[in-house]
């Protein structure tokens, strides 16, 4: 049902867990399905130096959050702000139509976290 990239991030999620020393934390929820995502970022010199997540969600949302943390590490805040849902969907090798909200959820959590840097 899911492609190899999604399955890999589901079986071996990267950067899973809370980050007690995070500089900022963002959250997003999908009220329709109940997915919940917390994203933690550690920032230094306008760069993301660490990222982690906690998720209570469906498998593609866990995979999206996992891959997003990998994509964010060593990115500038400016570059992270410019990420689009399609960027994450492509990096995941595509998402089933009924799971495309997972890319949006991950980026909503990112935007919530980055809003604290303004």
C-alpha angles and dihedrals in degrees: 000000000000127000125248095263093054092045092049092053091044094050093041108022112195121227095000117169141052121301108216093191096047116144091215137008128203131190137194134180136191106217092195098061101014097242112161126191132182118192122195124198132186111204133195130168093354091306134110105238098173137013135184139165146205119206138185096186150100121299097263091052091052089050091047092051092046094050092043091058090052091049093049101052110103092009121128117245088244092055091047091052090057097055113119130202089249090059090057094042090053092047088053090053090248134308131240109263092248090054100048088104087074092073090049092049093053092049092045088058089048092051090048090054095044092049086071091063095062 
